[in-house]
Amino acid sequence: AAAAFHPKPRDQAELLRPSNPMLRMASHYLKDGGKLSGMDADHLAECLFYSISELEQTEHAETNIEAVNKLTYGRMDRLINDFWNEHAAVVGMVKSLIDVYSRQPGVPKYELHLICGVNKYVDGPVYTGPFTRIYHYSHINFLATKSAGAPPTLFFAECRNDGTQTQEMGWCCPVDVPSPGTGMRTSPLPVL
């Protein structure tokens, strides 16, 4: 959204593209704790200034942007709203499950860090009409952290898709990430 208001959006996109060597260099300086020395910060600022100066001299081919019709715009708007509504629902479910999990004796408090993936098509389909089907559960993988400086822990969650907001809505547990070649193993600690 911020890019939409940038005075030179093409230049911003060029600077932020994944293959930009300036970003790779910045990532190199910021890895392993992300602290820059004064000399590193000066070098990085000088390189970014040089990169921006080169972008200003580069000619960009103009692209014709076609407006979509009202019907297409309405569909796109509905899909975007559906996505963000579903996103909010999944985040809410995961935060509730983490809270319930963290209330167990001896378990530290975790906070949601990142949702890695969601499969909302588990245990089904059950056809409730000619064009209607339901799936009973969603499986969610997410990262959660114990504290600000701690590395994140991978979790697995199973949630009901019926909107239940009680303790029966699902459960979550940390997943032991095995060493390469040893297979996958979980440590199930269901939350009831």
MODELLER restraints for C-alpha pairs under 7 A, 6 or more apart:
rsr = mdl.restraints
at = mdl.atoms
rsr.add(forms.Gaussian(group=physical.xy_distance, feature=features.Distance(at['CA:3:A'], at['CA:9:A']), mean=6.04, stdev=0.5))
rsr.add(forms.Gaussian(group=physical.xy_distance, feature=features.Distance(at['CA:11:A'], at['CA:55:A']), mean=6.35, stdev=0.5))
rsr.add(forms.Gaussian(group=physical.xy_distance, feature=features.Distance(at['CA:22:A'], at['CA:48:A']), mean=6.58, stdev=0.5))
rsr.add(forms.Gaussian(group=physical.xy_distance, feature=features.Distance(at['CA:26:A'], at['CA:44:A']), mean=6.74, stdev=0.5))
rsr.add(forms.Gaussian(group=physical.xy_distance, feature=features.Distance(at['CA:29:A'], at['CA:36:A']), mean=6.75, stdev=0.5))
rsr.add(forms.Gaussian(group=physical.xy_distance, feature=features.Distance(at['CA:30:A'], at['CA:36:A']), mean=6.79, stdev=0.5))
rsr.add(forms.Gaussian(group=physical.xy_distance, feature=features.Distance(at['CA:95:A'], at['CA:112:A']), mean=6.46, stdev=0.5))
rsr.add(forms.Gaussian(group=physical.xy_distance, feature=features.Distance(at['CA:97:A'], at['CA:171:A']), mean=6.05, stdev=0.5))
rsr.add(forms.Gaussian(group=physical.xy_distance, feature=features.Distance(at['CA:97:A'], at['CA:172:A']), mean=6.24, stdev=0.5))
rsr.add(forms.Gaussian(group=physical.xy_distance, feature=features.Distance(at['CA:98:A'], at['CA:110:A']), mean=6.45, stdev=0.5))
rsr.add(forms.Gaussian(group=physical.xy_distance, feature=features.Distance(at['CA:100:A'], at['CA:191:A']), mean=6.81, stdev=0.5))
rsr.add(forms.Gaussian(group=physical.xy_distance, feature=features.Distance(at['CA:101:A'], at['CA:172:A']), mean=6.86, stdev=0.5))
rsr.add(forms.Gaussian(group=physical.xy_distance, feature=features.Distance(at['CA:101:A'], at['CA:191:A']), mean=5.94, stdev=0.5))
rsr.add(forms.Gaussian(group=physical.xy_distance, feature=features.Distance(at['CA:102:A'], at['CA:108:A']), mean=5.78, stdev=0.5))
rsr.add(forms.Gaussian(group=physical.xy_distance, feature=features.Distance(at['CA:102:A'], at['CA:109:A']), mean=4.89, stdev=0.5))
rsr.add(forms.Gaussian(group=physical.xy_distance, feature=features.Distance(at['CA:102:A'], at['CA:110:A']), mean=6.38, stdev=0.5))
rsr.add(forms.Gaussian(group=physical.xy_distance, feature=features.Distance(at['CA:108:A'], at['CA:146:A']), mean=6.56, stdev=0.5))
rsr.add(forms.Gaussian(group=physical.xy_distance, feature=features.Distance(at['CA:109:A'], at['CA:146:A']), mean=5.92, stdev=0.5))
rsr.add(forms.Gaussian(group=physical.xy_distance, feature=features.Distance(at['CA:110:A'], at['CA:144:A']), mean=5.90, stdev=0.5))
rsr.add(forms.Gaussian(group=physical.xy_distance, feature=features.Distance(at['CA:110:A'], at['CA:145:A']), mean=5.32, stdev=0.5))
rsr.add(forms.Gaussian(group=physical.xy_distance, feature=features.Distance(at['CA:110:A'], at['CA:146:A']), mean=4.56, stdev=0.5))
rsr.add(forms.Gaussian(group=physical.xy_distance, feature=features.Distance(at['CA:111:A'], at['CA:144:A']), mean=5.29, stdev=0.5))
rsr.add(forms.Gaussian(group=physical.xy_distance, feature=features.Distance(at['CA:111:A'], at['CA:145:A']), mean=5.39, stdev=0.5))
rsr.add(forms.Gaussian(group=physical.xy_distance, feature=features.Distance(at['CA:111:A'], at['CA:146:A']), mean=6.50, stdev=0.5))
rsr.add(forms.Gaussian(group=physical.xy_distance, feature=features.Distance(at['CA:112:A'], at['CA:143:A']), mean=6.40, stdev=0.5))
rsr.add(forms.Gaussian(group=physical.xy_distance, feature=features.Distance(at['CA:112:A'], at['CA:144:A']), mean=4.45, stdev=0.5))
rsr.add(forms.Gaussian(group=physical.xy_distance, feature=features.Distance(at['CA:112:A'], at['CA:145:A']), mean=6.62, stdev=0.5))
rsr.add(forms.Gaussian(group=physical.xy_distance, feature=features.Distance(at['CA:113:A'], at['CA:143:A']), mean=5.32, stdev=0.5))
rsr.add(forms.Gaussian(group=physical.xy_distance, feature=features.Distance(at['CA:113:A'], at['CA:144:A']), mean=4.75, stdev=0.5))
rsr.add(forms.Gaussian(group=physical.xy_distance, feature=features.Distance(at['CA:113:A'], at['CA:145:A']), mean=6.26, stdev=0.5))
rsr.add(forms.Gaussian(group=physical.xy_distance, feature=features.Distance(at['CA:114:A'], at['CA:142:A']), mean=5.62, stdev=0.5))
rsr.add(forms.Gaussian(group=physical.xy_distance, feature=features.Distance(at['CA:114:A'], at['CA:143:A']), mean=5.08, stdev=0.5))
rsr.add(forms.Gaussian(group=physical.xy_distance, feature=features.Distance(at['CA:114:A'], at['CA:144:A']), mean=6.89, stdev=0.5))
rsr.add(forms.Gaussian(group=physical.xy_distance, feature=features.Distance(at['CA:115:A'], at['CA:141:A']), mean=6.28, stdev=0.5))
rsr.add(forms.Gaussian(group=physical.xy_distance, feature=features.Distance(at['CA:115:A'], at['CA:142:A']), mean=4.21, stdev=0.5))
rsr.add(forms.Gaussian(group=physical.xy_distance, feature=features.Distance(at['CA:115:A'], at['CA:143:A']), mean=6.31, stdev=0.5))
rsr.add(forms.Gaussian(group=physical.xy_distance, feature=features.Distance(at['CA:116:A'], at['CA:141:A']), mean=5.36, stdev=0.5))
rsr.add(forms.Gaussian(group=physical.xy_distance, feature=features.Distance(at['CA:116:A'], at['CA:142:A']), mean=4.97, stdev=0.5))
rsr.add(forms.Gaussian(group=physical.xy_distance, feature=features.Distance(at['CA:117:A'], at['CA:140:A']), mean=5.72, stdev=0.5))
rsr.add(forms.Gaussian(group=physical.xy_distance, feature=features.Distance(at['CA:117:A'], at['CA:141:A']), mean=5.26, stdev=0.5))
rsr.add(forms.Gaussian(group=physical.xy_distance, feature=features.Distance(at['CA:117:A'], at['CA:142:A']), mean=6.96, stdev=0.5))
rsr.add(forms.Gaussian(group=physical.xy_distance, feature=features.Distance(at['CA:118:A'], at['CA:138:A']), mean=6.88, stdev=0.5))
rsr.add(forms.Gaussian(group=physical.xy_distance, feature=features.Distance(at['CA:118:A'], at['CA:139:A']), mean=5.83, stdev=0.5))
rsr.add(forms.Gaussian(group=physical.xy_distance, feature=features.Distance(at['CA:118:A'], at['CA:140:A']), mean=4.53, stdev=0.5))
rsr.add(forms.Gaussian(group=physical.xy_distance, feature=features.Distance(at['CA:118:A'], at['CA:141:A']), mean=6.60, stdev=0.5))
rsr.add(forms.Gaussian(group=physical.xy_distance, feature=features.Distance(at['CA:119:A'], at['CA:138:A']), mean=5.41, stdev=0.5))
rsr.add(forms.Gaussian(group=physical.xy_distance, feature=features.Distance(at['CA:119:A'], at['CA:139:A']), mean=5.13, stdev=0.5))
rsr.add(forms.Gaussian(group=physical.xy_distance, feature=features.Distance(at['CA:119:A'], at['CA:140:A']), mean=6.41, stdev=0.5))
rsr.add(forms.Gaussian(group=physical.xy_distance, feature=features.Distance(at['CA:120:A'], at['CA:137:A']), mean=6.36, stdev=0.5))
rsr.add(forms.Gaussian(group=physical.xy_distance, feature=features.Distance(at['CA:120:A'], at['CA:138:A']), mean=4.03, stdev=0.5))
rsr.add(forms.Gaussian(group=physical.xy_distance, feature=features.Distance(at['CA:120:A'], at['CA:139:A']), mean=6.38, stdev=0.5))
rsr.add(forms.Gaussian(group=physical.xy_distance, feature=features.Distance(at['CA:121:A'], at['CA:135:A']), mean=5.37, stdev=0.5))
rsr.add(forms.Gaussian(group=physical.xy_distance, feature=features.Distance(at['CA:121:A'], at['CA:137:A']), mean=6.80, stdev=0.5))
rsr.add(forms.Gaussian(group=physical.xy_distance, feature=features.Distance(at['CA:121:A'], at['CA:138:A']), mean=6.21, stdev=0.5))
rsr.add(forms.Gaussian(group=physical.xy_distance, feature=features.Distance(at['CA:122:A'], at['CA:135:A']), mean=5.72, stdev=0.5))
rsr.add(forms.Gaussian(group=physical.xy_distance, feature=features.Distance(at['CA:122:A'], at['CA:136:A']), mean=6.33, stdev=0.5))
rsr.add(forms.Gaussian(group=physical.xy_distance, feature=features.Distance(at['CA:122:A'], at['CA:137:A']), mean=5.02, stdev=0.5))
rsr.add(forms.Gaussian(group=physical.xy_distance, feature=features.Distance(at['CA:122:A'], at['CA:138:A']), mean=5.66, stdev=0.5))
rsr.add(forms.Gaussian(group=physical.xy_distance, feature=features.Distance(at['CA:123:A'], at['CA:135:A']), mean=5.59, stdev=0.5))
rsr.add(forms.Gaussian(group=physical.xy_distance, feature=features.Distance(at['CA:123:A'], at['CA:136:A']), mean=5.48, stdev=0.5))
rsr.add(forms.Gaussian(group=physical.xy_distance, feature=features.Distance(at['CA:123:A'], at['CA:137:A']), mean=6.14, stdev=0.5))
rsr.add(forms.Gaussian(group=physical.xy_distance, feature=features.Distance(at['CA:124:A'], at['CA:134:A']), mean=6.59, stdev=0.5))
rsr.add(forms.Gaussian(group=physical.xy_distance, feature=features.Distance(at['CA:124:A'], at['CA:135:A']), mean=4.59, stdev=0.5))
rsr.add(forms.Gaussian(group=physical.xy_distance, feature=features.Distance(at['CA:124:A'], at['CA:136:A']), mean=6.47, stdev=0.5))
rsr.add(forms.Gaussian(group=physical.xy_distance, feature=features.Distance(at['CA:125:A'], at['CA:133:A']), mean=5.72, stdev=0.5))
rsr.add(forms.Gaussian(group=physical.xy_distance, feature=features.Distance(at['CA:125:A'], at['CA:134:A']), mean=5.40, stdev=0.5))
rsr.add(forms.Gaussian(group=physical.xy_distance, feature=features.Distance(at['CA:125:A'], at['CA:135:A']), mean=5.08, stdev=0.5))
rsr.add(forms.Gaussian(group=physical.xy_distance, feature=features.Distance(at['CA:126:A'], at['CA:133:A']), mean=5.30, stdev=0.5))
rsr.add(forms.Gaussian(group=physical.xy_distance, feature=features.Distance(at['CA:126:A'], at['CA:134:A']), mean=5.25, stdev=0.5))
rsr.add(forms.Gaussian(group=physical.xy_distance, feature=features.Distance(at['CA:126:A'], at['CA:135:A']), mean=6.46, stdev=0.5))
rsr.add(forms.Gaussian(group=physical.xy_distance, feature=features.Distance(at['CA:127:A'], at['CA:133:A']), mean=4.22, stdev=0.5))
rsr.add(forms.Gaussian(group=physical.xy_distance, feature=features.Distance(at['CA:127:A'], at['CA:134:A']), mean=6.50, stdev=0.5))
rsr.add(forms.Gaussian(group=physical.xy_distance, feature=features.Distance(at['CA:135:A'], at['CA:161:A']), mean=6.98, stdev=0.5))
rsr.add(forms.Gaussian(group=physical.xy_distance, feature=features.Distance(at['CA:136:A'], at['CA:160:A']), mean=5.90, stdev=0.5))
rsr.add(forms.Gaussian(group=physical.xy_distance, feature=features.Distance(at['CA:136:A'], at['CA:161:A']), mean=5.37, stdev=0.5))
rsr.add(forms.Gaussian(group=physical.xy_distance, feature=features.Distance(at['CA:137:A'], at['CA:158:A']), mean=6.58, stdev=0.5))
rsr.add(forms.Gaussian(group=physical.xy_distance, feature=features.Distance(at['CA:137:A'], at['CA:159:A']), mean=5.46, stdev=0.5))
rsr.add(forms.Gaussian(group=physical.xy_distance, feature=features.Distance(at['CA:137:A'], at['CA:160:A']), mean=4.50, stdev=0.5))
rsr.add(forms.Gaussian(group=physical.xy_distance, feature=features.Distance(at['CA:137:A'], at['CA:161:A']), mean=5.10, stdev=0.5))
rsr.add(forms.Gaussian(group=physical.xy_distance, feature=features.Distance(at['CA:138:A'], at['CA:158:A']), mean=5.70, stdev=0.5))
rsr.add(forms.Gaussian(group=physical.xy_distance, feature=features.Distance(at['CA:138:A'], at['CA:159:A']), mean=5.22, stdev=0.5))
rsr.add(forms.Gaussian(group=physical.xy_distance, feature=features.Distance(at['CA:138:A'], at['CA:160:A']), mean=6.38, stdev=0.5))
rsr.add(forms.Gaussian(group=physical.xy_distance, feature=features.Distance(at['CA:138:A'], at['CA:161:A']), mean=6.42, stdev=0.5))
rsr.add(forms.Gaussian(group=physical.xy_distance, feature=features.Distance(at['CA:139:A'], at['CA:157:A']), mean=5.69, stdev=0.5))
rsr.add(forms.Gaussian(group=physical.xy_distance, feature=features.Distance(at['CA:139:A'], at['CA:158:A']), mean=4.71, stdev=0.5))
rsr.add(forms.Gaussian(group=physical.xy_distance, feature=features.Distance(at['CA:139:A'], at['CA:159:A']), mean=6.57, stdev=0.5))
rsr.add(forms.Gaussian(group=physical.xy_distance, feature=features.Distance(at['CA:140:A'], at['CA:156:A']), mean=5.83, stdev=0.5))
rsr.add(forms.Gaussian(group=physical.xy_distance, feature=features.Distance(at['CA:140:A'], at['CA:157:A']), mean=5.05, stdev=0.5))
rsr.add(forms.Gaussian(group=physical.xy_distance, feature=features.Distance(at['CA:140:A'], at['CA:158:A']), mean=6.44, stdev=0.5))
rsr.add(forms.Gaussian(group=physical.xy_distance, feature=features.Distance(at['CA:141:A'], at['CA:155:A']), mean=5.71, stdev=0.5))
rsr.add(forms.Gaussian(group=physical.xy_distance, feature=features.Distance(at['CA:141:A'], at['CA:156:A']), mean=4.74, stdev=0.5))
rsr.add(forms.Gaussian(group=physical.xy_distance, feature=features.Distance(at['CA:141:A'], at['CA:157:A']), mean=6.41, stdev=0.5))
rsr.add(forms.Gaussian(group=physical.xy_distance, feature=features.Distance(at['CA:142:A'], at['CA:154:A']), mean=5.84, stdev=0.5))
rsr.add(forms.Gaussian(group=physical.xy_distance, feature=features.Distance(at['CA:142:A'], at['CA:155:A']), mean=5.29, stdev=0.5))
rsr.add(forms.Gaussian(group=physical.xy_distance, feature=features.Distance(at['CA:142:A'], at['CA:156:A']), mean=6.61, stdev=0.5))
rsr.add(forms.Gaussian(group=physical.xy_distance, feature=features.Distance(at['CA:143:A'], at['CA:152:A']), mean=5.59, stdev=0.5))
rsr.add(forms.Gaussian(group=physical.xy_distance, feature=features.Distance(at['CA:143:A'], at['CA:153:A']), mean=5.32, stdev=0.5))
rsr.add(forms.Gaussian(group=physical.xy_distance, feature=features.Distance(at['CA:143:A'], at['CA:154:A']), mean=4.62, stdev=0.5))
rsr.add(forms.Gaussian(group=physical.xy_distance, feature=features.Distance(at['CA:143:A'], at['CA:155:A']), mean=5.97, stdev=0.5))
rsr.add(forms.Gaussian(group=physical.xy_distance, feature=features.Distance(at['CA:144:A'], at['CA:152:A']), mean=5.19, stdev=0.5))
rsr.add(forms.Gaussian(group=physical.xy_distance, feature=features.Distance(at['CA:144:A'], at['CA:153:A']), mean=5.32, stdev=0.5))
rsr.add(forms.Gaussian(group=physical.xy_distance, feature=features.Distance(at['CA:144:A'], at['CA:154:A']), mean=6.65, stdev=0.5))
rsr.add(forms.Gaussian(group=physical.xy_distance, feature=features.Distance(at['CA:145:A'], at['CA:151:A']), mean=6.41, stdev=0.5))
rsr.add(forms.Gaussian(group=physical.xy_distance, feature=features.Distance(at['CA:145:A'], at['CA:152:A']), mean=4.48, stdev=0.5))
rsr.add(forms.Gaussian(group=physical.xy_distance, feature=features.Distance(at['CA:145:A'], at['CA:153:A']), mean=6.08, stdev=0.5))
rsr.add(forms.Gaussian(group=physical.xy_distance, feature=features.Distance(at['CA:153:A'], at['CA:174:A']), mean=6.67, stdev=0.5))
rsr.add(forms.Gaussian(group=physical.xy_distance, feature=features.Distance(at['CA:154:A'], at['CA:174:A']), mean=5.73, stdev=0.5))
rsr.add(forms.Gaussian(group=physical.xy_distance, feature=features.Distance(at['CA:154:A'], at['CA:175:A']), mean=5.54, stdev=0.5))
rsr.add(forms.Gaussian(group=physical.xy_distance, feature=features.Distance(at['CA:155:A'], at['CA:172:A']), mean=6.67, stdev=0.5))
rsr.add(forms.Gaussian(group=physical.xy_distance, feature=features.Distance(at['CA:155:A'], at['CA:173:A']), mean=5.45, stdev=0.5))
rsr.add(forms.Gaussian(group=physical.xy_distance, feature=features.Distance(at['CA:155:A'], at['CA:174:A']), mean=4.14, stdev=0.5))
rsr.add(forms.Gaussian(group=physical.xy_distance, feature=features.Distance(at['CA:155:A'], at['CA:175:A']), mean=5.28, stdev=0.5))
rsr.add(forms.Gaussian(group=physical.xy_distance, feature=features.Distance(at['CA:156:A'], at['CA:172:A']), mean=5.49, stdev=0.5))
rsr.add(forms.Gaussian(group=physical.xy_distance, feature=features.Distance(at['CA:156:A'], at['CA:173:A']), mean=5.58, stdev=0.5))
rsr.add(forms.Gaussian(group=physical.xy_distance, feature=features.Distance(at['CA:156:A'], at['CA:174:A']), mean=6.29, stdev=0.5))
rsr.add(forms.Gaussian(group=physical.xy_distance, feature=features.Distance(at['CA:156:A'], at['CA:175:A']), mean=6.47, stdev=0.5))
rsr.add(forms.Gaussian(group=physical.xy_distance, feature=features.Distance(at['CA:157:A'], at['CA:171:A']), mean=5.63, stdev=0.5))
rsr.add(forms.Gaussian(group=physical.xy_distance, feature=features.Distance(at['CA:157:A'], at['CA:172:A']), mean=4.06, stdev=0.5))
rsr.add(forms.Gaussian(group=physical.xy_distance, feature=features.Distance(at['CA:157:A'], at['CA:173:A']), mean=6.60, stdev=0.5))
rsr.add(forms.Gaussian(group=physical.xy_distance, feature=features.Distance(at['CA:158:A'], at['CA:170:A']), mean=5.33, stdev=0.5))
rsr.add(forms.Gaussian(group=physical.xy_distance, feature=features.Distance(at['CA:158:A'], at['CA:171:A']), mean=5.61, stdev=0.5))
rsr.add(forms.Gaussian(group=physical.xy_distance, feature=features.Distance(at['CA:158:A'], at['CA:172:A']), mean=6.45, stdev=0.5))
rsr.add(forms.Gaussian(group=physical.xy_distance, feature=features.Distance(at['CA:159:A'], at['CA:169:A']), mean=5.61, stdev=0.5))
rsr.add(forms.Gaussian(group=physical.xy_distance, feature=features.Distance(at['CA:159:A'], at['CA:170:A']), mean=4.26, stdev=0.5))
rsr.add(forms.Gaussian(group=physical.xy_distance, feature=features.Distance(at['CA:159:A'], at['CA:171:A']), mean=6.69, stdev=0.5))
rsr.add(forms.Gaussian(group=physical.xy_distance, feature=features.Distance(at['CA:160:A'], at['CA:169:A']), mean=5.27, stdev=0.5))
rsr.add(forms.Gaussian(group=physical.xy_distance, feature=features.Distance(at['CA:160:A'], at['CA:170:A']), mean=6.00, stdev=0.5))
rsr.add(forms.Gaussian(group=physical.xy_distance, feature=features.Distance(at['CA:167:A'], at['CA:192:A']), mean=6.22, stdev=0.5))
rsr.add(forms.Gaussian(group=physical.xy_distance, feature=features.Distance(at['CA:168:A'], at['CA:192:A']), mean=6.47, stdev=0.5))
rsr.add(forms.Gaussian(group=physical.xy_distance, feature=features.Distance(at['CA:171:A'], at['CA:190:A']), mean=5.43, stdev=0.5))
rsr.add(forms.Gaussian(group=physical.xy_distance, feature=features.Distance(at['CA:171:A'], at['CA:191:A']), mean=4.85, stdev=0.5))
rsr.add(forms.Gaussian(group=physical.xy_distance, feature=features.Distance(at['CA:171:A'], at['CA:192:A']), mean=6.94, stdev=0.5))
rsr.add(forms.Gaussian(group=physical.xy_distance, feature=features.Distance(at['CA:172:A'], at['CA:190:A']), mean=6.21, stdev=0.5))
rsr.add(forms.Gaussian(group=physical.xy_distance, feature=features.Distance(at['CA:172:A'], at['CA:191:A']), mean=6.60, stdev=0.5))
rsr.add(forms.Gaussian(group=physical.xy_distance, feature=features.Distance(at['CA:173:A'], at['CA:187:A']), mean=6.91, stdev=0.5))
rsr.add(forms.Gaussian(group=physical.xy_distance, feature=features.Distance(at['CA:173:A'], at['CA:188:A']), mean=5.68, stdev=0.5))
rsr.add(forms.Gaussian(group=physical.xy_distance, feature=features.Distance(at['CA:173:A'], at['CA:189:A']), mean=5.47, stdev=0.5))
rsr.add(forms.Gaussian(group=physical.xy_distance, feature=features.Distance(at['CA:173:A'], at['CA:190:A']), mean=6.55, stdev=0.5))
rsr.add(forms.Gaussian(group=physical.xy_distance, feature=features.Distance(at['CA:174:A'], at['CA:187:A']), mean=6.57, stdev=0.5))
rsr.add(forms.Gaussian(group=physical.xy_distance, feature=features.Distance(at['CA:175:A'], at['CA:186:A']), mean=4.81, stdev=0.5))
rsr.add(forms.Gaussian(group=physical.xy_distance, feature=features.Distance(at['CA:175:A'], at['CA:187:A']), mean=6.02, stdev=0.5))
rsr.add(forms.Gaussian(group=physical.xy_distance, feature=features.Distance(at['CA:176:A'], at['CA:185:A']), mean=6.11, stdev=0.5))
rsr.add(forms.Gaussian(group=physical.xy_distance, feature=features.Distance(at['CA:176:A'], at['CA:186:A']), mean=5.53, stdev=0.5))
rsr.add(forms.Gaussian(group=physical.xy_distance, feature=features.Distance(at['CA:176:A'], at['CA:187:A']), mean=6.62, stdev=0.5))
rsr.add(forms.Gaussian(group=physical.xy_distance, feature=features.Distance(at['CA:177:A'], at['CA:184:A']), mean=6.95, stdev=0.5))
rsr.add(forms.Gaussian(group=physical.xy_distance, feature=features.Distance(at['CA:178:A'], at['CA:184:A']), mean=6.04, stdev=0.5))
rsr.add(forms.Gaussian(group=physical.xy_distance, feature=features.Distance(at['CA:178:A'], at['CA:185:A']), mean=6.98, stdev=0.5))
